[in-house]
Amino acid sequence: MKTTNINTTHETEINASYETSKFALAVGIGMAAIIGLWGLACMISGLINGGLGSAIKGFMTAVTGN
């Protein structure tokens, strides 16, 4: 029985700037989602504690300064 060894080489080209940009975009989107969910939780908490009228009054005070 004859054994033959075949050596093969595979080269993979990696675009490091593309991969870095893709990672940075994913991190940015993830952080934006977390901040958005936190803001939503704060709005719901404010509505539960003060009611809709108080939330509207507070918003108008913040916008107009009165």
TAKAJO-V559094 format. One record per run of one state. SS is the DSSP state (@ for helix, = for strand, . for the rest). FROM is the first residue (numbers start at 1). LEN is the number of residues. Records with the same first field share a line. If there is no record, write none. Layout:
SS=FROM-LEN  FROM-LEN
This chain:
.=1-15  65-2
@=16-49
